Amino acid sequence: MDLDADGNLDLLSGSYSRHGQDMAGLFQVLWGEKGGQFRAAKALSGSDGKELLLPAGDSDEVDVERICTRPFAADLDGDGKLDLVAGNFAGTFAFFHGEGAGQFAPNASWLEAEGKRLSVAAHGDPFLIDWDADGDLDLLSGSAQGGAFLFANVGTRTAPRFAARKTLVEPAGEGAGPDELGDGHLQGPGGSTRVWCDDLNGDGKLDLLLGDNVTLYHAAAGVEPSVAQAKLGEWRAALARLMEQQADDWNERYEELEKARDAFVTEDRTGFVWVLYKK
């Protein structure tokens, strides 16, 4: 996106923390230059010259509301200037009003519907687009538990107002994992989904792309797949029993269980991009 309207594309990213300071992610921007070049990453500042941060929450420990999981720049209020909508670890969405030329108001407000903050189950992943083709920008998001969600803009192009959350794709669930070896059993997106929209097949309708995060298992070297499959089932049952316990040596027993699994399967943490075509 051309964040500062200088004719060059810029790269914008959120971040989890500041080194040596409290857990509050800064917005990082690589300002674009001619020829597709970029300057070194720099913390994005508000119009007051101070580093831009999400609003503080009520936590006395790690403030998950200040951890930025994804920023998205778009002209949400239709004034011709890019605004900034940021998801966070808590699953809510902050709005920084754009002041033009890559400048944003130093303080953010939370996007709401009917007096309650818009939210997903952790790791807010905002994507702004006119999903329902009514002329204003709607908000889509993935989540840590997976799935895809829509907050329809029921206001206008210049006065946005959001409806309550609607599920477009059911979440896989926290900790959802495969019960079989390989990836042939996967039927849809897993957890930690990330959203993008585009008309992929040129039919005039926006399609949904979902990136995910999944863990796959394969038979270890020298182990027959049928044996590995059976032992994986036994291992999952043992893990379920452990999760119900509160023993003092719980961590040690969990580590032993994890190590035992390596004898019959290998673990592959990966992800896929799923395409869901809009009908």
Salt bridges, closest charged atoms under 4 A:
ASP22 OD1 - ARG18 NH2 2.31
GLU33 OE2 - ARG39 NE 3.33
GLU65 OE2 - ARG117 NH1 2.35
ASP77 OD2 - HIS97 NE2 3.10
ASP79 OD2 - HIS97 NE2 3.25
ASP125 OD1 - ARG70 NH1 2.79
ASP125 OD1 - ARG194 NE 3.76
ASP179 OD1 - ARG236 NE 3.75
ASP249 OD1 - ARG253 NH1 3.94
GLU258 OE2 - ARG261 NH1 3.38
GLU267 OE2 - ARG261 NH2 2.98
GLU267 OE1 - ARG269 NE 3.15
